[in-house]
Amino acid sequence: MFAHPAAPWRVFDGQQDRRCTTALYELALSDAETEESWEKGGSRDIPAPVFVCWNAVLAQYEKPPMVLAIEGQLRDNIARRKRETAEAWY
């Protein structure tokens, strides 16, 4: 254990490096390619990979199980609220 020179009241136990390597993760939509390789790859902006990722997530979606009686009550409640609520642009 040692004290940090800028903050001598903080004692470090040598676990900071381990915590930093396990706390960080690679972002799925960003990369570190150069501008040249980005241009060769078609200069795709961020909506393009987001669209691909979003469609992959949707393709894997499975509707969670729900008791039919509860689902019917929810649908009835939604239909009733739509009838009662004025139409709005949002």
Summary of the structure (lengths in Angstrom):
residues: 90
radius of gyration: 25.6
end to end distance: 57.9
largest distance: 67.9
contacts: 119
relative contact order: 0.05
helix: 50%
strand: 4%
